[in-house]
Structures are given as C-alpha cells and as structure tokens.
Amino acid sequence: MKLFSWIQDLKNPENNSIEEGSDHPISPILQARMHELENVPVREIMTPRPVILALDVDVQLKRVRRLKSAKTVYFPVYKGDLDHVLGWISKQKILELLNDPVEETQWTQFIRPAGIIFEDANAADLADAFLKSASPFLVVKNGQRSTVGIITLSDFVELVFGFDMEIAPTPAPAEFSPPAPRTYEL
C-alpha cells in the first residue's frame, strides 16, 4: 500500500471519479496553498544544523541511554560529522535495542536511508522529495553538499495544512489488578 496512492490516480484520469468539467482533481484550497509554497525556500522552514539532535554511528549503544528522554521520534545517524549523514533510526528501535539483553547489539544494521534536498529548493518541492525518499525527514544540503539542516515530514504537513502535529505522549501503563474471583451459587 502506497502512502499517497491518490497521486497515481491523478496521473490516470480514467481511473478516478472526478467530474468531467473539473480542471484539477485536488482541492482548490490545497492547490492554492501549494502554489504559495513555491515562493518559500526550504532554508526558511528547516531546523538549522546547530539544533539537530543526531547520533554518531561510532558511539556505543549503551552511551545513547540519555536519548530515552528526548522528544525526537527519529534521529539522523552520521559518521564523523553532520555532513556525512548515513540515514536515520527511530527512537522506538533504540529503546528496543537498549532493553535487549544482548549487550553488544549492532544497532547500525537498523539505519534506514534519509532523503536529501537542497536549500535553494522551494517548499512545494518537498512533497516530491518526501515521496521519493520514504523518510521521516530530509537532510537539507547547500551547494557545497554540506548539511545546513533538516526538515521533518511533520513540519512539512504542518506547513501545508496549517495545524500543529504534536506527538501525544505515551500514556503510562495502568497498574494491573487481577479480576475478582467469580463465585457461584449452588
């Protein structure tokens, strides 16, 4: 199942149920918003390099325990410096590996590739870049191919649709209480 399968339907007008007289199969409001985003450069909406929370691939897993309290859901993974981003790993996977009884788990095997976009691209180009990369964030590069920031998929969705996508905190597990024993009358 493709995340945005409706885009394929836009390319094949005989497959969708759009009225014959309509020029555009997407909402006029969404189309106008995407047109506005053509004038917004990616560098204006990205998270800048100095505030990126990322993991060095050479750090042992037991040293990343401090990330349990991080509010970030996906971490860029780099080798050496942020100009060499190898990909990303989810916080959930890190927590699973930290709870694994095997001490020396090779967490690097769980790194997934991240997408790249250049800072002079516009915000409307982000949709295509996210679709091609299938990554929760894109690494923003400058002309010298240095990393200048990242843009997350949730930031992009907030930009397009105009509402905040806050990640709800995971509720604490309720205390388990066994069910009351059943009694039977004779």
C-alpha positions as CSV (number, residue, x, y, z in Angstrom):
1,M,0.0,0.0,0.0
2,K,1.4,3.3,-1.0
3,L,1.1,6.2,1.4
4,F,0.0,8.7,-1.3
5,S,-1.7,6.3,-3.8
6,W,-4.1,9.1,-4.8
7,I,-1.2,10.8,-6.7
8,Q,-1.1,7.8,-9.1
9,D,-4.9,8.4,-9.7
10,L,-4.2,12.0,-10.6
11,K,-1.9,10.8,-13.4
12,N,-4.6,8.4,-14.7
13,P,-7.8,10.3,-15.1
14,E,-9.7,7.3,-16.4
15,N,-9.2,5.6,-13.0
16,N,-10.7,8.3,-10.8
17,S,-14.2,9.6,-10.4
18,I,-13.6,13.3,-11.0
19,E,-16.3,15.2,-12.8
20,E,-15.6,15.7,-16.5
21,G,-15.6,19.6,-16.3
22,S,-13.1,19.9,-13.4
23,D,-9.7,21.2,-14.2
24,H,-7.9,20.0,-11.1
25,P,-8.6,16.8,-9.2
26,I,-7.3,18.2,-5.9
27,S,-9.0,20.8,-3.6
28,P,-8.7,24.4,-4.9
29,I,-7.6,25.4,-1.3
30,L,-4.8,22.8,-1.3
31,Q,-3.8,23.8,-4.8
32,A,-3.6,27.4,-3.8
33,R,-1.6,26.5,-0.7
34,M,0.9,24.5,-2.8
35,H,1.2,27.5,-5.2
36,E,2.0,29.8,-2.2
37,L,4.7,27.4,-1.1
38,E,6.5,27.7,-4.4
39,N,7.8,31.1,-3.1
40,V,9.0,29.7,0.2
41,P,12.6,28.4,0.2
42,V,13.4,25.3,2.2
43,R,16.0,27.2,4.3
44,E,13.3,29.3,5.9
45,I,11.4,26.3,7.3
46,M,14.2,23.8,8.1
47,T,15.6,23.0,11.5
48,P,19.1,24.5,11.4
49,R,22.2,22.4,11.9
50,P,23.2,23.7,15.3
51,V,20.0,22.4,16.9
52,I,19.8,19.0,15.3
53,L,19.8,16.1,17.7
54,A,21.7,13.3,15.9
55,L,23.7,10.1,16.7
56,D,27.2,9.3,15.8
57,V,27.4,5.9,14.3
58,D,30.7,5.1,16.2
59,V,29.1,5.7,19.6
60,Q,28.2,2.5,21.6
61,L,24.6,1.8,22.2
62,K,24.9,2.0,25.9
63,R,26.1,5.6,25.6
64,V,22.8,6.7,23.9
65,R,20.7,5.9,27.0
66,R,20.2,9.6,27.5
67,L,18.0,9.7,24.4
68,K,15.2,8.0,26.3
69,S,14.0,11.4,27.5
70,A,14.4,13.1,24.0
71,K,11.2,14.3,22.4
72,T,12.6,13.4,19.0
73,V,11.0,10.4,17.3
74,Y,13.6,9.9,14.6
75,F,17.3,10.5,14.8
76,P,19.7,11.3,12.0
77,V,22.8,9.0,12.1
78,Y,26.1,10.4,10.9
79,K,29.7,9.3,10.6
80,G,32.3,11.9,11.7
81,D,30.1,15.0,11.3
82,L,26.7,16.0,10.1
83,D,28.0,16.5,6.6
84,H,28.0,12.7,6.3
85,V,24.5,11.6,7.3
86,L,24.2,7.9,6.8
87,G,20.4,7.7,7.4
88,W,18.0,7.6,10.4
89,I,16.9,5.3,13.2
90,S,13.7,5.5,15.2
91,K,13.7,6.2,18.9
92,Q,11.4,3.1,19.3
93,K,14.1,0.9,17.8
94,I,16.8,2.4,20.0
95,L,14.6,1.7,23.1
96,E,14.0,-1.9,22.0
97,L,17.7,-2.4,21.5
98,L,18.5,-0.9,24.9
99,N,16.2,-3.4,26.5
100,D,17.7,-6.3,24.6
101,P,19.7,-8.5,27.0
102,V,22.5,-8.9,24.4
103,E,25.0,-6.2,25.4
104,E,26.7,-5.6,22.0
105,T,23.9,-5.3,19.6
106,Q,24.9,-3.9,16.2
107,W,22.4,-1.0,16.1
108,T,23.9,0.2,12.9
109,Q,22.2,-2.5,10.9
110,F,18.9,-0.8,11.7
111,I,19.8,2.5,10.0
112,R,17.5,3.4,7.1
113,P,18.4,5.9,4.3
114,A,17.4,9.5,4.6
115,G,16.4,11.8,1.7
116,I,18.2,14.9,0.6
117,I,17.0,18.2,-0.7
118,F,19.0,21.4,-1.4
119,E,18.4,24.6,0.5
120,D,17.5,26.6,-2.7
121,A,14.6,24.3,-3.5
122,N,11.1,25.6,-2.6
123,A,8.7,24.1,-0.1
124,A,6.5,22.8,-2.9
125,D,9.4,20.5,-4.0
126,L,9.3,18.9,-0.5
127,A,6.3,16.7,-1.4
128,D,8.1,15.0,-4.2
129,A,11.3,14.6,-2.1
130,F,9.4,13.0,0.7
131,L,7.6,10.6,-1.6
132,K,10.8,9.6,-3.3
133,S,12.8,9.1,-0.1
134,A,10.2,7.5,2.1
135,S,12.0,9.0,5.0
136,P,10.6,10.9,8.1
137,F,12.9,13.8,7.4
138,L,15.1,15.2,4.6
139,V,18.6,16.4,5.1
140,V,19.0,19.9,3.7
141,K,22.3,20.5,1.8
142,N,23.9,23.6,0.4
143,G,25.7,24.0,-2.9
144,Q,28.9,22.6,-1.4
145,R,26.9,19.5,-0.2
146,S,27.3,20.4,3.4
147,T,24.4,19.8,5.8
148,V,22.7,23.0,6.8
149,G,19.7,21.5,8.5
150,I,16.8,19.0,8.3
151,I,13.1,19.3,7.6
152,T,10.8,16.7,9.1
153,L,7.7,15.3,7.5
154,S,5.6,16.5,10.4
155,D,6.9,20.1,9.9
156,F,6.0,19.9,6.2
157,V,2.5,18.6,7.0
158,E,2.1,21.4,9.5
159,L,3.2,23.9,6.8
160,V,0.8,22.6,4.1
161,F,-2.3,22.1,6.2
162,G,-1.7,24.7,8.8
163,F,-2.1,22.8,12.1
164,D,0.4,21.5,14.7
165,M,1.1,17.8,14.7
166,E,2.1,17.2,18.3
167,I,3.1,13.8,19.2
168,A,0.9,12.6,22.0
169,P,2.8,11.4,25.0
170,T,2.6,7.7,25.6
171,P,0.3,7.0,28.5
172,A,1.8,5.3,31.5
173,P,0.7,1.7,31.8
174,A,-2.1,1.3,34.2
175,E,-1.5,-0.9,37.2
176,F,-2.6,-4.4,36.7
177,S,-5.2,-5.7,39.0
178,P,-6.4,-9.2,38.6
179,P,-10.1,-9.7,38.1
180,A,-12.1,-10.5,41.2
181,P,-12.7,-14.2,41.6
182,R,-16.1,-15.4,40.5
183,T,-18.5,-17.0,42.9
184,Y,-21.2,-19.4,42.0
185,E,-24.3,-20.1,44.0
186,L,-25.5,-23.6,44.4
